[in-house]
Structure formats: C-alpha cells, structure tokens
C-alpha cells in the first residue's frame, strides 16, 4: 500500500475534497481510504492510501504541492 499526504488550508477543504472525488471518479485509480488531521494554524493534512504506486503517484502529481 502507498500513501500520499496533501496539505490544504482549512478554508479550501470542501472545494479540494470535491475536486479529489471528481478526479478519482474519472480516473482509473481508487483510494483505499482517507484520514485527516488539522493543526492550530488551520492546515488540514489529508492522508490518502492507494493499493498501487501508480495511483498514488498520479494523485500526488495532481494534488501535491
């Protein structure tokens, strides 16, 4: 299993999650699961898990910093 961490401002979280869902729905990849944590500055770290390296790499390329 491969995981990807994406940092998002809390104010952008809903829009970012919607974009991620649309991308996953239209791609050949699927995430096994998501977790999130938030720090005091309002940064949410989304932790996405994928079964394969290709899905994780494509997701990271699209949404990573």
CHARMM-style PDB file with segment names, atoms N, HN, CA, C and O in Angstrom:
ATOM      1  N   UNK     1       0.838  -1.168   0.000  1.00  0.00      PROA
ATOM      2  CA  UNK     1       0.000   0.000   0.000  1.00  0.00      PROA
ATOM      3  C   UNK     1       0.892   1.243   0.000  1.00  0.00      PROA
ATOM      4  O   UNK     1       1.953   1.247   0.624  1.00  0.00      PROA
ATOM      5  N   UNK     2       0.472   2.267  -0.681  1.00  0.00      PROA
ATOM      6  HN  UNK     2      -0.390   2.264  -1.187  1.00  0.00      PROA
ATOM      7  CA  UNK     2       1.209   3.522  -0.799  1.00  0.00      PROA
ATOM      8  C   UNK     2       0.324   4.640  -0.299  1.00  0.00      PROA
ATOM      9  O   UNK     2      -0.872   4.659  -0.588  1.00  0.00      PROA
ATOM     10  N   UNK     3       0.889   5.571   0.445  1.00  0.00      PROA
ATOM     11  HN  UNK     3       1.861   5.556   0.680  1.00  0.00      PROA
ATOM     12  CA  UNK     3       0.109   6.689   0.957  1.00  0.00      PROA
ATOM     13  C   UNK     3       0.674   8.017   0.460  1.00  0.00      PROA
ATOM     14  O   UNK     3       1.859   8.138   0.148  1.00  0.00      PROA
ATOM     15  N   UNK     4      -0.217   9.007   0.398  1.00  0.00      PROA
ATOM     16  HN  UNK     4      -1.179   8.908   0.652  1.00  0.00      PROA
ATOM     17  CA  UNK     4       0.124  10.352  -0.039  1.00  0.00      PROA
ATOM     18  C   UNK     4      -0.460  11.326   0.963  1.00  0.00      PROA
ATOM     19  O   UNK     4      -1.626  11.203   1.340  1.00  0.00      PROA
ATOM     20  N   UNK     5       0.334  12.295   1.401  1.00  0.00      PROA
ATOM     21  HN  UNK     5       1.281  12.395   1.095  1.00  0.00      PROA
ATOM     22  CA  UNK     5      -0.143  13.351   2.294  1.00  0.00      PROA
ATOM     23  C   UNK     5      -0.218  14.658   1.532  1.00  0.00      PROA
ATOM     24  O   UNK     5       0.749  15.070   0.890  1.00  0.00      PROA
ATOM     25  N   UNK     6      -1.375  15.309   1.605  1.00  0.00      PROA
ATOM     26  HN  UNK     6      -2.159  14.974   2.126  1.00  0.00      PROA
ATOM     27  CA  UNK     6      -1.621  16.575   0.921  1.00  0.00      PROA
ATOM     28  C   UNK     6      -2.050  17.591   1.969  1.00  0.00      PROA
ATOM     29  O   UNK     6      -2.998  17.355   2.719  1.00  0.00      PROA
ATOM     30  N   UNK     7      -1.352  18.721   2.021  1.00  0.00      PROA
ATOM     31  HN  UNK     7      -0.582  18.913   1.412  1.00  0.00      PROA
ATOM     32  CA  UNK     7      -1.700  19.799   2.954  1.00  0.00      PROA
ATOM     33  C   UNK     7      -2.643  20.781   2.262  1.00  0.00      PROA
ATOM     34  O   UNK     7      -2.408  21.195   1.127  1.00  0.00      PROA
ATOM     35  N   UNK     8      -3.724  21.146   2.977  1.00  0.00      PROA
ATOM     36  HN  UNK     8      -3.914  20.810   3.899  1.00  0.00      PROA
ATOM     37  CA  UNK     8      -4.754  22.025   2.429  1.00  0.00      PROA
ATOM     38  C   UNK     8      -5.147  23.030   3.506  1.00  0.00      PROA
ATOM     39  O   UNK     8      -5.291  22.674   4.675  1.00  0.00      PROA
ATOM     40  N   UNK     9      -5.318  24.288   3.105  1.00  0.00      PROA
ATOM     41  HN  UNK     9      -5.201  24.578   2.155  1.00  0.00      PROA
ATOM     42  CA  UNK     9      -5.862  25.266   4.047  1.00  0.00      PROA
ATOM     43  C   UNK     9      -7.288  24.864   4.399  1.00  0.00      PROA
ATOM     44  O   UNK     9      -8.047  24.429   3.532  1.00  0.00      PROA
ATOM     45  N   UNK    10      -7.649  25.006   5.653  1.00  0.00      PROA
ATOM     46  HN  UNK    10      -7.034  25.359   6.358  1.00  0.00      PROA
ATOM     47  CA  UNK    10      -8.978  24.605   6.101  1.00  0.00      PROA
ATOM     48  C   UNK    10     -10.064  25.304   5.285  1.00  0.00      PROA
ATOM     49  O   UNK    10     -11.107  24.707   5.018  1.00  0.00      PROA
ATOM     50  N   UNK    11      -9.842  26.541   4.889  1.00  0.00      PROA
ATOM     51  HN  UNK    11      -8.995  27.025   5.106  1.00  0.00      PROA
ATOM     52  CA  UNK    11     -10.844  27.283   4.118  1.00  0.00      PROA
ATOM     53  C   UNK    11     -11.057  26.706   2.719  1.00  0.00      PROA
ATOM     54  O   UNK    11     -12.088  26.964   2.099  1.00  0.00      PROA
ATOM     55  N   UNK    12     -10.097  25.932   2.215  1.00  0.00      PROA
ATOM     56  HN  UNK    12      -9.259  25.722   2.719  1.00  0.00      PROA
ATOM     57  CA  UNK    12     -10.189  25.321   0.883  1.00  0.00      PROA
ATOM     58  C   UNK    12     -10.581  23.844   0.929  1.00  0.00      PROA
ATOM     59  O   UNK    12     -10.647  23.190  -0.112  1.00  0.00      PROA
ATOM     60  N   UNK    13     -10.839  23.320   2.114  1.00  0.00      PROA
ATOM     61  HN  UNK    13     -10.786  23.852   2.960  1.00  0.00      PROA
ATOM     62  CA  UNK    13     -11.015  21.880   2.280  1.00  0.00      PROA
ATOM     63  C   UNK    13     -12.189  21.323   1.473  1.00  0.00      PROA
ATOM     64  O   UNK    13     -12.030  20.320   0.778  1.00  0.00      PROA
ATOM     65  N   UNK    14     -13.340  21.940   1.550  1.00  0.00      PROA
ATOM     66  HN  UNK    14     -13.470  22.755   2.115  1.00  0.00      PROA
ATOM     67  CA  UNK    14     -14.524  21.410   0.865  1.00  0.00      PROA
ATOM     68  C   UNK    14     -14.302  21.377  -0.642  1.00  0.00      PROA
ATOM     69  O   UNK    14     -14.600  20.377  -1.294  1.00  0.00      PROA
ATOM     70  N   UNK    15     -13.784  22.462  -1.190  1.00  0.00      PROA
ATOM     71  HN  UNK    15     -13.542  23.274  -0.660  1.00  0.00      PROA
ATOM     72  CA  UNK    15     -13.534  22.509  -2.638  1.00  0.00      PROA
ATOM     73  C   UNK    15     -12.479  21.480  -3.047  1.00  0.00      PROA
ATOM     74  O   UNK    15     -12.616  20.820  -4.077  1.00  0.00      PROA
ATOM     75  N   UNK    16     -11.438  21.349  -2.244  1.00  0.00      PROA
ATOM     76  HN  UNK    16     -11.327  21.885  -1.407  1.00  0.00      PROA
ATOM     77  CA  UNK    16     -10.374  20.390  -2.570  1.00  0.00      PROA
ATOM     78  C   UNK    16     -10.889  18.959  -2.524  1.00  0.00      PROA
ATOM     79  O   UNK    16     -10.577  18.160  -3.407  1.00  0.00      PROA
ATOM     80  N   UNK    17     -11.670  18.630  -1.512  1.00  0.00      PROA
ATOM     81  HN  UNK    17     -11.923  19.280  -0.795  1.00  0.00      PROA
ATOM     82  CA  UNK    17     -12.234  17.280  -1.433  1.00  0.00      PROA
ATOM     83  C   UNK    17     -13.160  16.994  -2.612  1.00  0.00      PROA
ATOM     84  O   UNK    17     -13.185  15.873  -3.119  1.00  0.00      PROA
ATOM     85  N   UNK    18     -13.914  17.986  -3.047  1.00  0.00      PROA
ATOM     86  HN  UNK    18     -13.894  18.897  -2.635  1.00  0.00      PROA
ATOM     87  CA  UNK    18     -14.789  17.814  -4.217  1.00  0.00      PROA
ATOM     88  C   UNK    18     -13.968  17.553  -5.473  1.00  0.00      PROA
ATOM     89  O   UNK    18     -14.309  16.678  -6.270  1.00  0.00      PROA
ATOM     90  N   UNK    19     -12.888  18.310  -5.651  1.00  0.00      PROA
ATOM     91  HN  UNK    19     -12.612  19.020  -5.004  1.00  0.00      PROA
ATOM     92  CA  UNK    19     -12.008  18.095  -6.805  1.00  0.00      PROA
ATOM     93  C   UNK    19     -11.370  16.710  -6.759  1.00  0.00      PROA
ATOM     94  O   UNK    19     -11.267  16.034  -7.783  1.00  0.00      PROA
ATOM     95  N   UNK    20     -10.943  16.294  -5.572  1.00  0.00      PROA
ATOM     96  HN  UNK    20     -11.026  16.844  -4.740  1.00  0.00      PROA
ATOM     97  CA  UNK    20     -10.337  14.973  -5.427  1.00  0.00      PROA
ATOM     98  C   UNK    20     -11.339  13.876  -5.769  1.00  0.00      PROA
ATOM     99  O   UNK    20     -11.002  12.925  -6.475  1.00  0.00      PROA
ATOM    100  N   UNK    21     -12.563  14.002  -5.277  1.00  0.00      PROA
ATOM    101  HN  UNK    21     -12.837  14.774  -4.703  1.00  0.00      PROA
ATOM    102  CA  UNK    21     -13.596  12.997  -5.551  1.00  0.00      PROA
ATOM    103  C   UNK    21     -13.877  12.926  -7.050  1.00  0.00      PROA
ATOM    104  O   UNK    21     -13.976  11.833  -7.608  1.00  0.00      PROA
ATOM    105  N   UNK    22     -14.007  14.079  -7.708  1.00  0.00      PROA
ATOM    106  HN  UNK    22     -13.926  14.967  -7.255  1.00  0.00      PROA
ATOM    107  CA  UNK    22     -14.261  14.105  -9.154  1.00  0.00      PROA
ATOM    108  C   UNK    22     -13.095  13.463  -9.906  1.00  0.00      PROA
ATOM    109  O   UNK    22     -13.311  12.691 -10.841  1.00  0.00      PROA
ATOM    110  N   UNK    23     -11.875  13.774  -9.507  1.00  0.00      PROA
ATOM    111  HN  UNK    23     -11.700  14.401  -8.748  1.00  0.00      PROA
ATOM    112  CA  UNK    23     -10.699  13.211 -10.171  1.00  0.00      PROA
ATOM    113  C   UNK    23     -10.673  11.689  -9.999  1.00  0.00      PROA
ATOM    114  O   UNK    23     -10.440  10.955 -10.960  1.00  0.00      PROA
ATOM    115  N   UNK    24     -10.912  11.220  -8.773  1.00  0.00      PROA
ATOM    116  HN  UNK    24     -11.101  11.816  -7.993  1.00  0.00      PROA
ATOM    117  CA  UNK    24     -10.915   9.779  -8.529  1.00  0.00      PROA
ATOM    118  C   UNK    24     -12.031   9.088  -9.306  1.00  0.00      PROA
ATOM    119  O   UNK    24     -11.828   7.993  -9.829  1.00  0.00      PROA
ATOM    120  N   UNK    25     -13.203   9.710  -9.389  1.00  0.00      PROA
ATOM    121  HN  UNK    25     -13.367  10.600  -8.964  1.00  0.00      PROA
ATOM    122  CA  UNK    25     -14.318   9.120 -10.119  1.00  0.00      PROA
ATOM    123  C   UNK    25     -14.020   8.992 -11.608  1.00  0.00      PROA
ATOM    124  O   UNK    25     -14.508   8.068 -12.259  1.00  0.00      PROA
ATOM    125  N   UNK    26     -13.223   9.912 -12.154  1.00  0.00      PROA
ATOM    126  HN  UNK    26     -12.827  10.663 -11.626  1.00  0.00      PROA
ATOM    127  CA  UNK    26     -12.947   9.911 -13.583  1.00  0.00      PROA
ATOM    128  C   UNK    26     -11.593   9.297 -13.950  1.00  0.00      PROA
ATOM    129  O   UNK    26     -11.250   9.213 -15.129  1.00  0.00      PROA
ATOM    130  N   UNK    27     -10.838   8.878 -12.965  1.00  0.00      PROA
ATOM    131  HN  UNK    27     -11.116   8.947 -12.007  1.00  0.00      PROA
ATOM    132  CA  UNK    27      -9.538   8.260 -13.240  1.00  0.00      PROA
ATOM    133  C   UNK    27      -9.654   6.746 -13.140  1.00  0.00      PROA
ATOM    134  O   UNK    27     -10.694   6.208 -12.762  1.00  0.00      PROA
ATOM    135  N   UNK    28      -8.601   6.098 -13.476  1.00  0.00      PROA
ATOM    136  HN  UNK    28      -7.756   6.536 -13.784  1.00  0.00      PROA
ATOM    137  CA  UNK    28      -8.568   4.641 -13.369  1.00  0.00      PROA
ATOM    138  C   UNK    28      -8.120   4.190 -11.975  1.00  0.00      PROA
ATOM    139  O   UNK    28      -7.927   2.997 -11.741  1.00  0.00      PROA
ATOM    140  N   UNK    29      -7.958   5.128 -11.064  1.00  0.00      PROA
ATOM    141  HN  UNK    29      -8.114   6.097 -11.254  1.00  0.00      PROA
ATOM    142  CA  UNK    29      -7.430   4.830  -9.738  1.00  0.00      PROA
ATOM    143  C   UNK    29      -8.511   5.004  -8.675  1.00  0.00      PROA
ATOM    144  O   UNK    29      -9.476   5.746  -8.859  1.00  0.00      PROA
ATOM    145  N   UNK    30      -8.326   4.308  -7.572  1.00  0.00      PROA
ATOM    146  HN  UNK    30      -7.542   3.705  -7.423  1.00  0.00      PROA
ATOM    147  CA  UNK    30      -9.232   4.499  -6.443  1.00  0.00      PROA
ATOM    148  C   UNK    30      -8.408   4.518  -5.161  1.00  0.00      PROA
ATOM    149  O   UNK    30      -7.424   3.794  -5.012  1.00  0.00      PROA
ATOM    150  N   UNK    31      -8.840   5.354  -4.260  1.00  0.00      PROA
ATOM    151  HN  UNK    31      -9.640   5.942  -4.381  1.00  0.00      PROA
ATOM    152  CA  UNK    31      -8.184   5.441  -2.957  1.00  0.00      PROA
ATOM    153  C   UNK    31      -8.804   4.406  -2.032  1.00  0.00      PROA
ATOM    154  O   UNK    31     -10.020   4.212  -2.020  1.00  0.00      PROA
ATOM    155  N   UNK    32      -7.968   3.757  -1.274  1.00  0.00      PROA
ATOM    156  HN  UNK    32      -6.980   3.915  -1.284  1.00  0.00      PROA
ATOM    157  CA  UNK    32      -8.440   2.769  -0.302  1.00  0.00      PROA
ATOM    158  C   UNK    32      -9.090   3.473   0.884  1.00  0.00      PROA
ATOM    159  O   UNK    32     -10.037   2.957   1.478  1.00  0.00      PROA
ATOM    160  N   UNK    33      -8.575   4.654   1.226  1.00  0.00      PROA
ATOM    161  HN  UNK    33      -7.805   5.073   0.744  1.00  0.00      PROA
ATOM    162  CA  UNK    33      -9.137   5.384   2.354  1.00  0.00      PROA
ATOM    163  C   UNK    33      -8.485   6.738   2.529  1.00  0.00      PROA
ATOM    164  O   UNK    33      -7.421   7.018   1.978  1.00  0.00      PROA
ATOM    165  N   UNK    34      -9.151   7.570   3.310  1.00  0.00      PROA
ATOM    166  HN  UNK    34     -10.016   7.342   3.758  1.00  0.00      PROA
ATOM    167  CA  UNK    34      -8.661   8.909   3.637  1.00  0.00      PROA
ATOM    168  C   UNK    34      -8.726   9.107   5.148  1.00  0.00      PROA
ATOM    169  O   UNK    34      -9.648   8.634   5.812  1.00  0.00      PROA
ATOM    170  N   UNK    35      -7.742   9.807   5.669  1.00  0.00      PROA
ATOM    171  HN  UNK    35      -6.993  10.191   5.130  1.00  0.00      PROA
ATOM    172  CA  UNK    35      -7.754  10.294   7.050  1.00  0.00      PROA
ATOM    173  C   UNK    35      -7.314  11.752   6.993  1.00  0.00      PROA
ATOM    174  O   UNK    35      -6.721  12.195   6.010  1.00  0.00      PROA
ATOM    175  N   UNK    36      -7.606  12.477   8.039  1.00  0.00      PROA
ATOM    176  HN  UNK    36      -8.087  12.118   8.838  1.00  0.00      PROA
ATOM    177  CA  UNK    36      -7.162  13.874   8.060  1.00  0.00      PROA
ATOM    178  C   UNK    36      -6.789  14.292   9.472  1.00  0.00      PROA
ATOM    179  O   UNK    36      -7.291  13.760  10.462  1.00  0.00      PROA
ATOM    180  N   UNK    37      -5.889  15.267   9.526  1.00  0.00      PROA
ATOM    181  HN  UNK    37      -5.482  15.699   8.721  1.00  0.00      PROA
ATOM    182  CA  UNK    37      -5.527  15.915  10.781  1.00  0.00      PROA
ATOM    183  C   UNK    37      -5.486  17.415  10.516  1.00  0.00      PROA
ATOM    184  O   UNK    37      -5.272  17.848   9.384  1.00  0.00      PROA
ATOM    185  N   UNK    38      -5.691  18.196  11.560  1.00  0.00      PROA
ATOM    186  HN  UNK    38      -5.866  17.844  12.480  1.00  0.00      PROA
ATOM    187  CA  UNK    38      -5.662  19.645  11.420  1.00  0.00      PROA
ATOM    188  C   UNK    38      -4.748  20.220  12.492  1.00  0.00      PROA
ATOM    189  O   UNK    38      -4.776  19.795  13.647  1.00  0.00      PROA
ATOM    190  N   UNK    39      -3.935  21.196  12.090  1.00  0.00      PROA
ATOM    191  HN  UNK    39      -3.912  21.541  11.152  1.00  0.00      PROA
ATOM    192  CA  UNK    39      -3.063  21.832  13.073  1.00  0.00      PROA
ATOM    193  C   UNK    39      -3.673  23.153  13.540  1.00  0.00      PROA
ATOM    194  O   UNK    39      -4.721  23.567  13.045  1.00  0.00      PROA
ATOM    195  N   UNK    40      -3.021  23.802  14.482  1.00  0.00      PROA
ATOM    196  HN  UNK    40      -2.170  23.465  14.884  1.00  0.00      PROA
ATOM    197  CA  UNK    40      -3.530  25.035  15.076  1.00  0.00      PROA
ATOM    198  C   UNK    40      -3.602  26.186  14.072  1.00  0.00      PROA
ATOM    199  O   UNK    40      -4.376  27.123  14.268  1.00  0.00      PROA
ATOM    200  N   UNK    41      -2.817  26.131  13.015  1.00  0.00      PROA
ATOM    201  HN  UNK    41      -2.189  25.369  12.856  1.00  0.00      PROA
ATOM    202  CA  UNK    41      -2.809  27.192  12.008  1.00  0.00      PROA
ATOM    203  C   UNK    41      -3.910  27.014  10.963  1.00  0.00      PROA
ATOM    204  O   UNK    41      -4.040  27.842  10.061  1.00  0.00      PROA
ATOM    205  N   UNK    42      -4.701  25.950  11.072  1.00  0.00      PROA
ATOM    206  HN  UNK    42      -4.595  25.278  11.804  1.00  0.00      PROA
ATOM    207  CA  UNK    42      -5.784  25.720  10.123  1.00  0.00      PROA
ATOM    208  C   UNK    42      -5.365  24.962   8.883  1.00  0.00      PROA
ATOM    209  O   UNK    42      -6.065  25.002   7.872  1.00  0.00      PROA
ATOM    210  N   UNK    43      -4.236  24.270   8.938  1.00  0.00      PROA
ATOM    211  HN  UNK    43      -3.667  24.237   9.760  1.00  0.00      PROA
ATOM    212  CA  UNK    43      -3.795  23.444   7.825  1.00  0.00      PROA
ATOM    213  C   UNK    43      -4.285  22.019   8.066  1.00  0.00      PROA
ATOM    214  O   UNK    43      -4.012  21.422   9.108  1.00  0.00      PROA
ATOM    215  N   UNK    44      -5.003  21.491   7.101  1.00  0.00      PROA
ATOM    216  HN  UNK    44      -5.225  21.976   6.255  1.00  0.00      PROA
ATOM    217  CA  UNK    44      -5.509  20.124   7.172  1.00  0.00      PROA
ATOM    218  C   UNK    44      -4.606  19.253   6.311  1.00  0.00      PROA
ATOM    219  O   UNK    44      -4.364  19.561   5.144  1.00  0.00      PROA
ATOM    220  N   UNK    45      -4.116  18.180   6.883  1.00  0.00      PROA
ATOM    221  HN  UNK    45      -4.312  17.931   7.831  1.00  0.00      PROA
ATOM    222  CA  UNK    45      -3.327  17.220   6.115  1.00  0.00      PROA
ATOM    223  C   UNK    45      -4.214  16.029   5.802  1.00  0.00      PROA
ATOM    224  O   UNK    45      -4.688  15.329   6.696  1.00  0.00      PROA
ATOM    225  N   UNK    46      -4.425  15.817   4.505  1.00  0.00      PROA
ATOM    226  HN  UNK    46      -4.039  16.386   3.778  1.00  0.00      PROA
ATOM    227  CA  UNK    46      -5.204  14.677   4.040  1.00  0.00      PROA
ATOM    228  C   UNK    46      -4.249  13.536   3.736  1.00  0.00      PROA
ATOM    229  O   UNK    46      -3.283  13.708   2.992  1.00  0.00      PROA
ATOM    230  N   UNK    47      -4.511  12.404   4.297  1.00  0.00      PROA
ATOM    231  HN  UNK    47      -5.295  12.264   4.901  1.00  0.00      PROA
ATOM    232  CA  UNK    47      -3.680  11.212   4.132  1.00  0.00      PROA
ATOM    233  C   UNK    47      -4.493  10.219   3.310  1.00  0.00      PROA
ATOM    234  O   UNK    47      -5.452   9.633   3.814  1.00  0.00      PROA
ATOM    235  N   UNK    48      -4.116  10.028   2.049  1.00  0.00      PROA
ATOM    236  HN  UNK    48      -3.338  10.504   1.640  1.00  0.00      PROA
ATOM    237  CA  UNK    48      -4.834   9.117   1.150  1.00  0.00      PROA
ATOM    238  C   UNK    48      -4.011   7.851   0.948  1.00  0.00      PROA
ATOM    239  O   UNK    48      -2.797   7.918   0.754  1.00  0.00      PROA
ATOM    240  N   UNK    49      -4.664   6.712   0.994  1.00  0.00      PROA
ATOM    241  HN  UNK    49      -5.649   6.658   1.151  1.00  0.00      PROA
ATOM    242  CA  UNK    49      -3.993   5.432   0.810  1.00  0.00      PROA
ATOM    243  C   UNK    49      -4.462   4.777  -0.481  1.00  0.00      PROA
ATOM    244  O   UNK    49      -5.653   4.747  -0.789  1.00  0.00      PROA
ATOM    245  N   UNK    50      -3.500   4.256  -1.225  1.00  0.00      PROA
ATOM    246  HN  UNK    50      -2.531   4.280  -0.976  1.00  0.00      PROA
ATOM    247  CA  UNK    50      -3.752   3.611  -2.509  1.00  0.00      PROA
ATOM    248  C   UNK    50      -3.162   2.212  -2.494  1.00  0.00      PROA
ATOM    249  O   UNK    50      -2.192   1.944  -1.785  1.00  0.00      PROA
ATOM    250  N   UNK    51      -3.751   1.326  -3.277  1.00  0.00      PROA
ATOM    251  HN  UNK    51      -4.539   1.544  -3.853  1.00  0.00      PROA
ATOM    252  CA  UNK    51      -3.238  -0.038  -3.377  1.00  0.00      PROA
ATOM    253  C   UNK    51      -1.966  -0.112  -4.204  1.00  0.00      PROA
ATOM    254  O   UNK    51      -1.144  -1.007  -4.007  1.00  0.00      PROA
ATOM    255  N   UNK    52      -1.802   0.827  -5.131  1.00  0.00      PROA
ATOM    256  HN  UNK    52      -2.469   1.554  -5.291  1.00  0.00      PROA
ATOM    257  CA  UNK    52      -0.649   0.730  -6.028  1.00  0.00      PROA
ATOM    258  C   UNK    52       0.101   2.057  -6.127  1.00  0.00      PROA
ATOM    259  O   UNK    52      -0.434   3.131  -5.849  1.00  0.00      PROA
ATOM    260  N   UNK    53       1.334   1.935  -6.525  1.00  0.00      PROA
ATOM    261  HN  UNK    53       1.769   1.063  -6.750  1.00  0.00      PROA
ATOM    262  CA  UNK    53       2.236   3.087  -6.661  1.00  0.00      PROA
ATOM    263  C   UNK    53       1.775   4.055  -7.748  1.00  0.00      PROA
ATOM    264  O   UNK    53       1.922   5.269  -7.604  1.00  0.00      PROA
ATOM    265  N   UNK    54       1.221   3.522  -8.833  1.00  0.00      PROA
ATOM    266  HN  UNK    54       1.103   2.536  -8.950  1.00  0.00      PROA
ATOM    267  CA  UNK    54       0.808   4.374  -9.952  1.00  0.00      PROA
ATOM    268  C   UNK    54      -0.332   5.301  -9.545  1.00  0.00      PROA
ATOM    269  O   UNK    54      -0.315   6.487  -9.875  1.00  0.00      PROA
ATOM    270  N   UNK    55      -1.312   4.773  -8.838  1.00  0.00      PROA
ATOM    271  HN  UNK    55      -1.325   3.809  -8.570  1.00  0.00      PROA
ATOM    272  CA  UNK    55      -2.423   5.596  -8.370  1.00  0.00      PROA
ATOM    273  C   UNK    55      -1.954   6.669  -7.413  1.00  0.00      PROA
ATOM    274  O   UNK    55      -2.369   7.824  -7.509  1.00  0.00      PROA
ATOM    275  N   UNK    56      -1.087   6.287  -6.487  1.00  0.00      PROA
ATOM    276  HN  UNK    56      -0.750   5.349  -6.408  1.00  0.00      PROA
ATOM    277  CA  UNK    56      -0.559   7.250  -5.521  1.00  0.00      PROA
ATOM    278  C   UNK    56       0.249   8.341  -6.218  1.00  0.00      PROA
ATOM    279  O   UNK    56       0.128   9.520  -5.884  1.00  0.00      PROA
ATOM    280  N   UNK    57       1.070   7.947  -7.184  1.00  0.00      PROA
ATOM    281  HN  UNK    57       1.169   6.990  -7.456  1.00  0.00      PROA
ATOM    282  CA  UNK    57       1.894   8.924  -7.896  1.00  0.00      PROA
ATOM    283  C   UNK    57       1.033   9.883  -8.720  1.00  0.00      PROA
ATOM    284  O   UNK    57       1.298  11.085  -8.749  1.00  0.00      PROA
ATOM    285  N   UNK    58       0.010   9.359  -9.383  1.00  0.00      PROA
ATOM    286  HN  UNK    58      -0.205   8.382  -9.359  1.00  0.00      PROA
ATOM    287  CA  UNK    58      -0.877  10.212 -10.175  1.00  0.00      PROA
ATOM    288  C   UNK    58      -1.639  11.180  -9.282  1.00  0.00      PROA
ATOM    289  O   UNK    58      -1.790  12.353  -9.624  1.00  0.00      PROA
ATOM    290  N   UNK    59      -2.117  10.703  -8.148  1.00  0.00      PROA
ATOM    291  HN  UNK    59      -1.994   9.750  -7.870  1.00  0.00      PROA
ATOM    292  CA  UNK    59      -2.834  11.547  -7.197  1.00  0.00      PROA
ATOM    293  C   UNK    59      -1.915  12.630  -6.649  1.00  0.00      PROA
ATOM    294  O   UNK    59      -2.302  13.795  -6.556  1.00  0.00      PROA
ATOM    295  N   UNK    60      -0.709  12.245  -6.290  1.00  0.00      PROA
ATOM    296  HN  UNK    60      -0.395  11.299  -6.365  1.00  0.00      PROA
ATOM    297  CA  UNK    60       0.261  13.202  -5.764  1.00  0.00      PROA
ATOM    298  C   UNK    60       0.631  14.253  -6.825  1.00  0.00      PROA
ATOM    299  O   UNK    60       0.786  15.432  -6.505  1.00  0.00      PROA
ATOM    300  N   UNK    61       0.771  13.825  -8.070  1.00  0.00      PROA
ATOM    301  HN  UNK    61       0.646  12.867  -8.330  1.00  0.00      PROA
ATOM    302  CA  UNK    61       1.088  14.759  -9.140  1.00  0.00      PROA
ATOM    303  C   UNK    61      -0.038  15.762  -9.333  1.00  0.00      PROA
ATOM    304  O   UNK    61       0.219  16.939  -9.585  1.00  0.00      PROA
ATOM    305  N   UNK    62      -1.273  15.315  -9.219  1.00  0.00      PROA
ATOM    306  HN  UNK    62      -1.482  14.359  -9.014  1.00  0.00      PROA
ATOM    307  CA  UNK    62      -2.414  16.204  -9.430  1.00  0.00      PROA
ATOM    308  C   UNK    62      -2.654  17.130  -8.238  1.00  0.00      PROA
ATOM    309  O   UNK    62      -2.979  18.302  -8.432  1.00  0.00      PROA
ATOM    310  N   UNK    63      -2.502  16.636  -7.021  1.00  0.00      PROA
ATOM    311  HN  UNK    63      -2.238  15.684  -6.864  1.00  0.00      PROA
ATOM    312  CA  UNK    63      -2.898  17.414  -5.852  1.00  0.00      PROA
ATOM    313  C   UNK    63      -1.747  17.803  -4.927  1.00  0.00      PROA
ATOM    314  O   UNK    63      -1.927  18.648  -4.051  1.00  0.00      PROA
ATOM    315  N   UNK    64      -0.588  17.216  -5.101  1.00  0.00      PROA
ATOM    316  HN  UNK    64      -0.442  16.530  -5.814  1.00  0.00      PROA
ATOM    317  CA  UNK    64       0.557  17.539  -4.235  1.00  0.00      PROA
ATOM    318  C   UNK    64       1.106  18.917  -4.492  1.00  0.00      PROA
ATOM    319  O   UNK    64       0.835  19.537  -5.521  1.00  0.00      PROA
ATOM    320  N   UNK    65       1.873  19.378  -3.549  1.00  0.00      PROA
ATOM    321  HN  UNK    65       2.093  18.875  -2.714  1.00  0.00      PROA
ATOM    322  CA  UNK    65       2.456  20.731  -3.671  1.00  0.00      PROA
ATOM    323  C   UNK    65       3.622  20.739  -4.617  1.00  0.00      PROA
ATOM    324  OT1 UNK    65       4.230  21.786  -4.839  1.00  0.00      PROA
TER     325      UNK     65
END
